């Protein structure tokens, strides 16, 4: 699998990625492929500078590719070549902005027109990014201070002066009729039943024949 497909290749200790074309080659054959790939790039892209070989591990010298490289060094080198190829080895479409290999871009332009679907979607993305960038760089608005509401105290009434009291005319109520006179209570000694035991008195009994209570 090569990098030109856009997918990350699996780590392989014996394969290296070409930083110009993005294809995989063995560490032994890469030294043969590299000068031929540079000549091909110069023929297909006249006037365009040839991409430089990535440097890993610091320093300014180009990274040597050969049998003395460890597996970790090859993986780091392949990752650097892959990122460089995806960034510099492809050309952007003038309509939608997507990147393609130089030999694939003319095929893409057959269906991607300035007023096509991909171009409109790319324009929407650019406008959205511009709005987000403008919003992030805009100065923060100062909070508006609101003056506190002033409450005027109510006037206190003077209690020293006595206000005249209005007197309402008293209406005369009609006189109520006199209550009927109370009925005279029954004379003493005329109760028919004893108030203690409930025994019935005789006509001439003055005391209860059962409990001896005086007749009321």
C-alpha positions as CSV (number, residue, x, y, z in Angstrom):
1,X,0.0,0.0,0.0
2,X,1.4,3.5,-0.9
3,X,0.8,6.9,0.6
4,X,-0.7,8.3,-2.6
5,X,-4.0,6.7,-1.7
6,X,-4.3,8.9,1.3
7,X,-4.3,6.0,3.8
8,X,-1.6,5.5,6.4
9,X,0.5,2.5,5.5
10,X,1.2,-0.3,8.0
11,X,4.6,-0.1,9.7
12,X,7.1,-2.3,7.9
13,X,10.8,-2.4,8.9
14,X,12.1,-3.1,5.4
15,X,10.0,-0.6,3.4
16,X,10.5,3.2,3.1
17,X,8.2,5.9,1.7
18,X,9.4,8.1,-1.1
19,X,9.1,11.7,-0.1
20,X,8.4,12.7,-3.8
21,X,5.9,10.2,-5.2
22,X,4.6,8.7,-1.9
23,X,5.2,5.1,-3.0
24,X,6.8,2.3,-0.9
25,X,10.2,0.9,-1.7
26,X,12.7,-1.4,0.0
27,X,15.6,0.2,1.7
28,X,18.0,-1.5,-0.8
29,X,16.1,-0.3,-3.9
30,X,15.3,3.2,-2.7
31,X,18.8,4.5,-3.6
32,X,18.1,3.4,-7.2
33,X,14.5,4.9,-7.3
34,X,15.3,8.3,-5.8
35,X,17.4,9.8,-8.7
36,X,14.9,8.5,-11.2
37,X,12.0,10.0,-9.3
38,X,13.7,13.4,-9.1
39,X,14.2,13.4,-12.9
40,X,10.6,12.5,-13.5
41,X,9.4,15.3,-11.1
42,X,11.5,17.9,-12.9
43,X,10.1,16.8,-16.3
44,X,6.5,16.9,-15.1
45,X,6.8,20.1,-13.1
46,X,9.2,22.4,-14.9
47,X,10.4,25.3,-12.7
48,X,9.0,23.8,-9.5
49,X,11.5,23.1,-6.8
50,X,12.1,19.4,-5.9
51,X,10.9,18.5,-2.4
52,X,13.6,18.0,0.1
53,X,14.2,14.8,2.0
54,X,12.8,15.0,5.6
55,X,15.2,15.1,8.5
56,X,14.5,13.0,11.6
57,X,16.3,13.1,15.0
58,X,17.4,16.7,14.6
59,X,20.2,18.3,12.6
60,X,20.3,19.8,9.1
61,X,21.7,16.9,7.1
62,X,19.4,14.7,5.1
63,X,18.4,11.4,6.7
64,X,20.3,8.5,5.2
65,X,18.3,5.5,4.1
66,X,20.0,2.2,4.2
67,X,20.3,-1.1,6.0
68,X,21.8,0.5,9.1
69,X,18.5,2.2,10.1
70,X,16.6,0.7,13.0
71,X,12.9,-0.1,12.8
72,X,12.0,3.0,14.9
73,X,14.1,5.2,12.6
74,X,12.4,3.8,9.5
75,X,8.9,4.3,11.0
76,X,9.7,7.9,12.0
77,X,11.2,8.6,8.5
78,X,8.2,7.1,6.8
79,X,5.8,9.2,8.9
80,X,7.7,12.4,8.0
81,X,7.7,11.5,4.3
82,X,4.1,10.8,4.4
83,X,3.2,14.1,6.0
84,X,5.4,16.0,3.5
85,X,3.9,14.2,0.5
86,X,0.3,14.9,1.6
87,X,1.2,18.5,2.1
88,X,3.5,19.3,-0.8
89,X,3.2,16.4,-3.3
90,X,-0.4,17.1,-4.2
91,X,-2.0,20.1,-6.0
92,X,-5.1,21.9,-4.8
93,X,-8.2,22.1,-7.0
94,X,-8.9,25.8,-7.9
95,X,-12.7,25.2,-7.4
96,X,-13.1,23.1,-4.3
97,X,-9.7,23.3,-2.7
98,X,-9.2,19.6,-2.3
99,X,-5.7,18.2,-3.1
100,X,-5.0,15.6,-5.8
101,X,-1.9,14.0,-7.4
102,X,-0.7,16.0,-10.4
103,X,-1.9,13.2,-12.8
104,X,-5.3,13.0,-11.1
105,X,-6.2,16.7,-10.9
106,X,-7.2,17.0,-14.6
107,X,-9.6,14.0,-14.2
108,X,-11.1,15.7,-11.1
109,X,-11.6,19.0,-13.0
110,X,-13.9,17.3,-15.5
111,X,-16.6,17.0,-12.9
112,X,-15.7,19.8,-10.5
113,X,-16.8,23.1,-11.9
114,X,-16.7,26.6,-10.4
115,X,-20.4,26.5,-9.7
116,X,-20.6,22.8,-8.9
117,X,-21.6,21.1,-5.7
118,X,-18.1,20.7,-4.3
119,X,-17.2,24.3,-5.1
120,X,-20.3,25.5,-3.2
121,X,-19.5,23.4,-0.2
122,X,-16.0,24.7,-0.1
123,X,-17.3,28.2,-0.3
124,X,-19.6,27.5,2.7
125,X,-16.6,26.1,4.7
126,X,-14.5,29.2,3.9
127,X,-17.3,31.6,5.0
128,X,-17.8,29.6,8.2
129,X,-14.1,29.6,9.1
130,X,-13.9,33.4,8.3
131,X,-16.9,34.1,10.6
132,X,-15.3,32.0,13.4
133,X,-12.0,33.8,13.0
134,X,-13.7,37.2,13.0
135,X,-15.6,36.3,16.1
136,X,-12.5,35.1,17.9
137,X,-10.5,38.2,17.1
138,X,-13.3,40.7,17.9
139,X,-12.8,42.7,21.2
140,X,-14.9,41.6,24.0
141,X,-17.8,44.0,24.7
142,X,-17.8,45.8,28.0
143,X,-20.7,45.1,30.3
144,X,-23.3,47.8,30.5
145,X,-23.5,49.3,34.0
146,X,-27.1,49.9,35.2
147,X,-27.6,52.8,37.6
148,X,-29.3,51.7,40.8
149,X,-32.9,52.8,41.2
150,X,-33.4,55.6,43.7
151,X,-36.5,55.2,45.9
152,X,-37.8,58.5,47.3
153,X,-39.0,58.2,51.0
154,X,-42.6,58.9,51.6
155,X,-43.5,62.0,53.7
156,X,-44.3,61.3,57.3
157,X,-47.6,62.6,58.5
158,X,-47.4,65.1,61.5
159,X,-49.2,63.5,64.4
160,X,-49.0,66.6,66.6
161,X,-52.0,68.3,64.9
162,X,-55.3,66.7,65.6
163,X,-57.6,66.5,62.7
164,X,-61.3,67.3,63.4
165,X,-63.4,64.2,63.8
166,X,-66.5,64.1,61.8
167,X,-69.5,63.1,63.8
168,X,-72.2,61.2,62.0
169,X,-75.8,61.9,63.0
170,X,-77.1,59.3,65.4
171,X,-80.2,57.6,64.1
172,X,-82.8,56.9,66.6
173,X,-83.8,53.3,66.6
174,X,-87.4,52.3,67.2
175,X,-88.2,51.1,70.8
176,X,-88.3,47.4,71.1
177,X,-91.5,45.8,72.4
178,X,-91.3,44.8,76.0
179,X,-90.5,41.1,76.6
180,X,-93.4,39.0,77.8
181,X,-93.4,38.3,81.5
182,X,-91.9,35.0,82.6
183,X,-94.3,32.3,83.5
184,X,-94.5,31.7,87.2
185,X,-92.5,28.7,88.4
186,X,-94.3,25.7,89.8
187,X,-94.7,25.7,93.6
188,X,-92.4,23.7,95.7
189,X,-93.3,20.1,96.5
190,X,-95.1,19.4,93.3
191,X,-92.5,17.3,91.5
192,X,-93.8,14.0,90.2
193,X,-90.4,12.2,90.1
194,X,-87.4,12.1,92.5
195,X,-84.4,14.0,91.3
196,X,-82.0,11.4,92.7
197,X,-83.4,8.0,91.9
198,X,-86.3,8.8,89.6
199,X,-89.0,7.2,91.8
200,X,-92.5,8.5,91.3
201,X,-93.9,10.5,94.2
202,X,-97.4,9.9,95.4
203,X,-99.9,12.8,95.5
204,X,-99.2,13.5,99.3
205,X,-95.6,12.3,99.5
206,X,-93.1,14.9,100.7
207,X,-90.1,12.5,100.7
208,X,-89.0,9.8,98.3
209,X,-90.1,6.4,99.5
210,X,-86.9,4.8,98.0
211,X,-84.0,7.1,98.8
212,X,-85.6,9.6,101.3
213,X,-84.8,12.7,99.2
214,X,-87.1,15.7,99.9
215,X,-89.6,16.4,97.2
216,X,-88.8,19.4,95.2
